[in-house]
Amino acid sequence: MDIEKHLKITGSSETSWKDAIVKTIEEASKSIDYLSSVKVLDQRAKIDGNKISEYFVDLDLTFLIDINRKDAK
């Protein structure tokens, strides 16, 4: 039986929404094991003058709980 946990996180990029998604997942994977899926909850951007200067994404990351993991003591 798989048990999943969800975590809502926000990331950003100066390049694009896709870049914000990819970078946020890469960064999260450094400290969260067993990532299994992502859902894009929201996208927004900061406008400077008449151009987008920063892209933001809210993500729902799903990761599996390791039920066999031993507590670190």
Summary of the structure (lengths in Angstrom):
residues: 73
radius of gyration: 15.3
end to end distance: 25.8
largest distance: 54.5
contacts: 171
relative contact order: 0.34
helix: 16%
strand: 52%
